[in-house]
Amino acid sequence: MQALWCYGQKVPYRLVWVGSKAKTDGVGIFVAEKWVDTVVSVERHSEKELVLKMVLGDCLLNVLTVYAPHSGKPDEEKERFWNEMFHLVSCIPQSEMVVFAGDMNGYI
């Protein structure tokens, strides 16, 4: 648990993060302490893809945090990334909510 300060008040958050050993890529999500107990799973698919699942009332919310390859990366890497995104989203039941967040590098 990390404690952050916002407008003079201590606001605790938990950081969920995944990244590469080379420290060139990574994604993360800050979860406010009041929501930490609602997190039911964290799936780290790669250094550029993280899925956090939490319960909101009677619904499940999937937060996908991603970092898309930039224009200078090889086409194979871009295609691999988008295939993985399609697979991740297609595996989420339609009854669950999805928030897609991150750096799309101009693809959307």
Protein Blocks (a to p, Z undefined) as FASTA:
>chain_A
ZZddeehiacdddddddddfklpaccdddddfklmmmpmbdcdfbfkbccddddehjacc
dddddddddfkbcfklmmmmmmmmmmmmmmpcfkbccddedjeehpZZ
